[in-house]
Amino acid sequence: MFTPKIPPPDTAPTPATSLVPPLTGLVHPPACTCHHTPAAPPAPVPVAPPSRPTVQLTPGSLVVAAAGGTAMVLIIGTVLVSMLLATAITAASVAICAVVLRSLLNNQKGN
């Protein structure tokens, strides 16, 4: 199902042959019929070196960044703790079910 569908070697086109015939004999007309000399290329424009933007941290932006980081840590921590708690509750309930089933099966053997 996931294997590639490659044609058998006898029907695959060889590299020397192509399914598309080559384009030969095509002549494009010139873009314009006027006879003029080409214009001189424009002078190169000097390029200024790229300047890296400077980040200016004000006391207010530092407080906002710290508050945002703290909020993210608290949210991610809450999610991870809740996932761990869900796993622990599930494990405990499976263990209780196993103990109950074991006691029921042991009671049936004794009767």
C-alpha positions in Angstrom: 0.0 0.0 0.0 2.8 2.4 0.9 5.2 1.2 -1.7 5.8 3.5 -4.7 4.1 2.5 -7.9 7.0 2.4 -10.4 6.3 1.1 -13.9 8.1 -2.1 -14.8 11.4 -1.6 -16.6 10.2 -2.6 -20.0 7.5 0.2 -20.1 9.5 2.9 -18.4 10.9 5.6 -20.8 14.6 5.5 -21.2 16.6 8.7 -20.5 17.5 9.0 -24.2 13.8 9.1 -25.2 11.3 11.6 -23.9 7.5 11.7 -23.8 7.6 15.4 -24.9 9.1 16.1 -28.4 11.8 18.8 -28.4 10.8 22.3 -29.6 12.8 23.0 -32.7 12.3 25.6 -35.5 10.7 28.2 -33.3 11.8 31.8 -34.1 10.7 34.6 -31.8 10.1 38.0 -33.4 12.0 40.9 -31.8 10.3 42.9 -29.1 10.3 46.1 -31.1 11.1 47.0 -34.7 12.8 50.3 -34.1 16.6 50.6 -34.6 18.2 52.3 -31.6 21.3 51.9 -29.6 20.8 50.4 -26.2 20.9 52.8 -23.3 23.8 52.8 -20.9 23.2 50.8 -17.8 22.3 52.9 -14.8 25.0 53.7 -12.3 25.0 51.4 -9.3 23.4 52.8 -6.2 25.6 52.6 -3.2 24.1 50.2 -0.6 24.3 51.2 3.0 25.4 48.4 5.3 22.4 46.8 7.0 22.0 48.2 10.4 20.7 45.9 13.1 17.8 47.4 15.1 18.6 48.1 18.6 16.2 46.9 21.3 15.7 49.4 24.0 14.4 48.0 27.3 12.7 50.5 29.5 11.8 49.6 33.1 8.2 49.2 32.1 9.0 46.8 29.3 11.2 44.8 31.7 8.3 44.5 34.1 6.0 43.4 31.3 8.5 40.8 30.1 9.0 39.4 33.6 5.2 39.2 34.2 4.7 37.5 30.9 7.4 35.0 31.6 6.0 34.3 35.1 2.5 33.8 33.7 3.8 31.3 31.1 5.7 29.3 33.7 2.7 29.2 35.9 0.4 28.1 33.1 2.7 25.5 31.8 3.4 24.2 35.3 -0.3 23.9 36.0 -0.9 21.9 32.9 2.0 19.6 33.6 0.9 19.0 37.2 -2.7 18.4 36.2 -1.5 15.8 33.6 0.7 14.1 36.3 -2.3 14.1 38.7 -4.6 12.6 36.1 -2.0 9.8 35.5 -1.7 9.1 39.2 -5.5 9.0 39.7 -5.8 6.6 36.8 -3.0 4.4 38.1 -4.6 4.3 41.6 -8.1 3.4 40.2 -6.6 0.6 38.1 -4.8 -0.8 41.1 -8.0 -0.7 43.2 -9.9 -2.5 40.4 -7.2 -5.1 40.2 -7.4 -5.8 44.0 -11.2 -6.0 43.8 -11.1 -8.4 40.8 -8.4 -10.5 42.5 -10.5 -10.8 45.7 -13.6 -11.7 43.7 -11.8 -14.4 41.7 -10.2 -15.8 44.9 -13.7 -16.0 46.5 -15.1 -17.9 43.5 -12.3 -20.6 43.7 -13.0 -21.2 47.4 -16.8 -21.9 46.8 
